[in-house]
Amino acid sequence: MTIRSTQHEGDLQRGDRFRHDRNDRVTETATVVATRVDAQGIPHVRFTVTFALPSGRVSETERSLSLETFFGRYRAFVN
């Protein structure tokens, strides 16, 4: 399934990557795992997020956000 967002040109696809650079110098990279529309018609994105810390440590976890919230946080598309 693909979900179109007015904030993202084109369709959101599995494997698409987006970045958020935090003020504390941590870089979050979100990789799309899946998209779905819930029972209320709200589109959601399931993704893994990798945290790259200034010390070089990296951690990863899986999350889910509404499409609107996802694009509010992860604005930079990563090729």
Secondary structure, DSSP 8 states (H G I E B T S, - for coil): --EEETTEEEEE-TT-EEEEE-TTS-EEEEEEEEEEE-TTS-EEEEEEEEEE-TTS-EEEEEEEEEHHHHHHH--EEE-
